[in-house]
Amino acid sequence: MSMSIPYPMAKSPNILIFLTDQQRADTIGALGSASIRTPVLDRLVSEGTTFTRAYTPSPVCVPARCALATGQLPARSQCWDNLDMADTISYMEVLREAGYRTHGVGKMHFTPDHEKMWGYQTRDISEEGKPGDFPDFLRAQGFGHVLANNGLRGEYYYTPQPSQLPAHLHESHWVADRCIDFLTGRDPNKPFLLDCHFIKPHPPFENPMPWSFLYRPNEMPHPFQPVPAADVLTRVNRLQNRYKYKDRAASDDLAWRTMKAAYYAAISFVDYQIGRVLEALGDEIDNTLVLFSSDHGEMLGDYGCAGKRCMLEASARIPLIARWPGHFTAGQKIDTAVSLIDIFPTLTAAAGTQSAAPPERPGTSLIDIANGAHQGREVSSQFQANWMGHYMVTDGQTKFVHSAPDHRSWTFQVEDDLKDTPLDIAGPTALESVALADGNWKSHDVPPWPDDLDYGLLRQDPDGIEAMLETIRPYYQGSSQSADDGLKAITDHMP
């Protein structure tokens, strides 16, 4: 039960958080990407503060979102992969108890219970392959036959595909619609927290018409594939390329650029939806802390790799923009290293509920960082643990990476363009000394890599596809029926 604590609007800003899924830090036009169109995010860049060295605490969905919601690093929460989230307090609960009206829309990726409220008083639920409000909405609109409403996965995961939905029924549009419904129907006398979480541009790369043709492959920049790229790749890269069906696609430049065109289109479509939500916010925008970020990045062909999970910049670095006049300077760019765990203390500071940071929540308010505090600080990231552990620590200028299954460490110079430049540094660096103080950063016995080239290919068939396949069994099962009878049997059983 939420407590009703009155907070004057001038002291308690509204809070609106936009979170995309799997968006690289170099996909905003105003931040130097000449190939993508993001006019709404460009506006946020010009009106707010951009943190150009923002990193995910874990480069995969669930642990990144667990760290965002709880302010805890994976080493503390023990959530370092798509595992069960830590059962601890969230910023949503803190703000609810401070008198905020809390609402969440879209993909939260809560585990193990995807319908858990986690401090939201209400939610509009849309999760990958899970029951929820979005699938119910599609059924009500006559699109219940679309089993993969975010696109086909498995072997089609990185294959650009047209959406089976029109633009006004697409999940990105639906998320914006539900946010607008909340904004227009809320109590204007009470501050709100609205989390607006989009599932895109996370693959599958499916877009509605006409957004599918917004970008063309020949217009896309080439992926960054230095020679030799293999020197910085890890077992995590090899594993992910295998089950994403991309371990033999490193040299297919045109295919990567085709994926990039579809990926950029998904981002532009989300950008358009963010604009719709901000328009519904209206005059309240200057009394609203607006944050935009993503849970992690996407390799998108760089180094011949797809996916995330590794500590290369394209995977680990994320966009992060904050707009709140009087607290974040318009057009400012900050290169101090920051993390998603810094959002928890930022929100509590804005709401006036902050206290001394407990050791389990080591984040720092972005307001303080934007005002020049904590320069030179370090942030860390972790994927998996023990023999599969993959770790990173960076001050935003230099980055130390350790891969347990490869028994290797690297030191990189951090570049603006998401390129990782290896540094030949003799002896342990300051970052390495900090990193190796953690007992998990040690040598482990590692299982051998399988020789079977098809080992580990991921199957992610949509629920219900087996029943649909049964309807065409008369066609291919080799019965004595004539061809016409077989086709009639199919038609009779079609849904």
Secondary structure, 3 states (H helix, E strand, C coil): CCCCCCCCCCCCCEEEEEEEECCCCCCCHHHCCCCCCCHHHHHHHHHCEEECCEECCCCCHHHHHHHHHHCCCHHHHCCCCCCCCCCCCCHHHHHHHCCCEEEEEECCCCCCCCCCCCCCCEEEECCCCCCCHHHHHHHHCCCCCCCCCCCCCHHHCCCCEECCCCHHHCHHHHHHHHHHHHHHHCCCCCCEEEEEEEEEECCCCEECCCHHHCCCHHHCCCCCCCCCHHHHCCHHHHHHHHHCCCCCCCCCHHHHHHHHHHHHHHHHHHHHHHHHHHHHHHHHHHHEEEEEEECCCCCCCHHHCCCCCCCCHHHHEECEEEECCCCCCCCEEECCCEEHHHHHHHHHHHHCCCCCCCCCCCCCCHHHHHCCCCCCCCEEEEECCHHHCEEEEECCCEEEEEEHHHCEEEEEEECCCCCEEECCCCCCCHHHHHHHCCCCCCCCCCCCCCCCCCCCCCCCCCCCHHHHHHCCHHHHCCCCCCHHHHHHHHHHHCC
